[in-house]
Amino acid sequence: MIGALELEDLVALAVRAREADRSVTVRGLAERDVTADLATWALTYSAKAGDLASAQADAEGDNAAIRGFFKDLGFPGDALQPAGVNVSQYSPNGIPEVTVRQTMVLRTADIKRAQEAARRQFELVQRGVVLEDGSGMNFRFTGLNGIK
């Protein structure tokens, strides 16, 4: 009987030791609401045409429309930066088709103005810009180290 109890104690000790490897001790907890201080919005858009020069010209028109949209909302010119371009060529049914896909990124600390721009994004479509899925805004709080 003594041997069985010692074995049970050893098993229980081994289980507790194993569970201790999976635990984290937290000393203190604090929650605090913070307001985002950085908004980023990646706008991906595309232009299609029968040849590269025409697709590029359409994409440049979209660039101008996007920059004009943000300028009209009061954003400085450097708040919007190009972030990438992709060119695809296809020939469905023997007809050449070129797609120029670009991404522009808005990066601003003016959160309210960024939210207003997001609410009005359909105006870009009205200006002829073909926005693609995934053109969403992200908000961040960058001052975490300052409040620790």
QUIPE-V783396 format. One line per field, one symbol per residue. ss: DSSP state (H for helix, E for strand, L for the rest). phi: phi as a letter, one per 30 degrees, with the letter a starting at -180 (. if undefined). burial: b if it has 16 or more other C-alpha atoms within 10 Angstrom, else e. A space follows every 50 residues. Layout:
# QUIPE-V783396
ss->???
phi->???
burial->???
This chain:
# QUIPE-V783396
ss->LHHHHHHHHHHHHHHHHHHHLLLLLLLLLLLLLLLLLEEEEEEEEEEEEL LHHHHHHHHHHHHHHHHHHHHHLLLLHHHEEEEEEEEEEEEELLEEEEEE EEEEEEEELLHHHHHHHHHLLHHHHHLLLEELLLLLEEEELLLHHHHL
phi->.ddddddddddddddddddddccbcccjbbbadbcebbcbbcccbbbcad bdddddddddddedddddeddddjddeddcbdblbbcbbbbdhicdbccc cbbcccbbcddddddddddcdddddddjdcdceidccccbccceddcd
burial->eeeeeeeeeeeeeeeeeeeeeeeeeeeeeeeeeeeeebbbbbbbbbbbbe ebebbbebbebbbebbbbbbeeeebeeeebeeeeeeeeeeeeeeeebbbb bbbbbbbbeebebbeebeeebeebeeeebbbeeebebebeeeeeeeee
